Amino acid sequence: MTNNLTDMSMKNIISLTIVTAVTSVALLLAPVAFVQSDTSQPKTQHTSEKRDISITRVTTGLNHPWSIAFLSASDWLVTERSGSLRRVLDGQLQPEPIKGLPDVHATGQGGLLDVVLHPDFASNQLVYLSYTAKQGSNYGTEVARGVLVDNELRNLEIIFKALPKVRGGRHFGSRLAFDDRGYLYISLGDRGAKELAQEQNKHIGTVIRLHDDGAIPKDNPFVNIAGVLPEIYSYGHRNVQGMVFDKKTKTLWTHEHGPQGGDELNQVLSGQNYGWPIITYGANYGSGTKIGEGTEKLGMLQPTTFWDPSIAPSGLAIVDGNRYPEWQGNLLVGSLKFQLIARLELKDNAVLSEERLVERDFGRIRDIRQGPKGYLYFITDADNGSIYRIE
């Protein structure tokens, strides 16, 4: 009996040794795994007035992601505010960031911000970035473009610099959008110096319109007007962090942060003054005292709608295609403060109703975009930020 037990033990030891050795070799030869989409995360179900939706986390591990652009259905670019441009391929966050970026300075609310593709990206491979740049002890928003080759931006050129650069880390904007004629729009904040948003010889608190190479369109509203920068398209904005062009209605939509209350949704029209800080539906932080002259003034445009209390809007998408037929033509607004998506129903460019979705279910929502195949995606602003798909 003793000999039989000994023989069995020896066989078990030999078998275990062989299995361990084979496993060790396999692990050594295995490729290094990428950070993958969290397939263990089940879809979460959510109820909407018009349709029920499910939301899946596609990718995580991003450091305060700010924006997303879709090279294809399976190949995406994501900006991290800390200064890296990351690639997500087939739901996997690639380990190496894109090379060849401009000199980005992350400070306060600034850093690497928006990313959009040229309308003819398929033929020219041009990628546009907005970011915070430094000059001495001052900071400001700049826009650069480069040709994406493999994992690198080449032939990088800076096509716009917001001036003057000023101290502080607040209110840089900055979203980028192309319209159906190929014009590039750049949204800018007031940099915490609100009085400058009414000074048309400065870029602060404006929306800029340029050709795709940075040249100034001859039909811009302030061309050949003394004392006004010709690249300005509209002014009197506080801090525009959402912008999208609706090709069906030919409308450039933006939203901007108000102070204490008074976040605005606006239709941006050529040459118009949106009033900040002379008119606002917000108030001074803390004291709640009045800012400027009130809520309206002749020659200054009213918002399409406003939020009070503030939702801290960020990211803006318009729903198109057949993926979400009940939401066709709706605007979707991300919220940092209330961690939600506001769905706005429109008619003749007026807001009919608002529904608030996924409130406090996923964290601070930084951007929302419609991608290839019509799916909607949103990203969360966190140390370990994620990308989610709405289905």
Buried (B, 14 or more C-beta within 10 A) or exposed (E): EEEEEEEEEEEEEEEEEEEEEEEEEEEEEEEEEBBBBBEEBEEBEBEBEBEEBEBBBBBBBBBBBBBBBBBEEEEBBBBBBBBBBBBBBEBBBBEEBBEBBBEBBBBEBBBBBBBBBBBEBEEBBBBBBBBBBBBEEBBBBBBBBBBBEEEEBEEBEBBBBBBBBBEBBBBBBBBBBBBEEEBBBBBBBBBBBBEBBBBBEBBBBBBBBBBBEBEBBEEBBBBEEEEBBBBBBBBBBBBBBBBBBBEEBEBBBBBBBBBBBBBBBBBBEEEBBBBBBBBBBBBEEEEEEEBBEEBEBEEBBBBBBBBEEBBBBBBBBBBBEEBBEEBBBBBBBBBBBBBBBBBBBBEEEEBEEBBEBBEEBBBBBBBBBBBEEEBBBBBBBBEEBBBBBBE
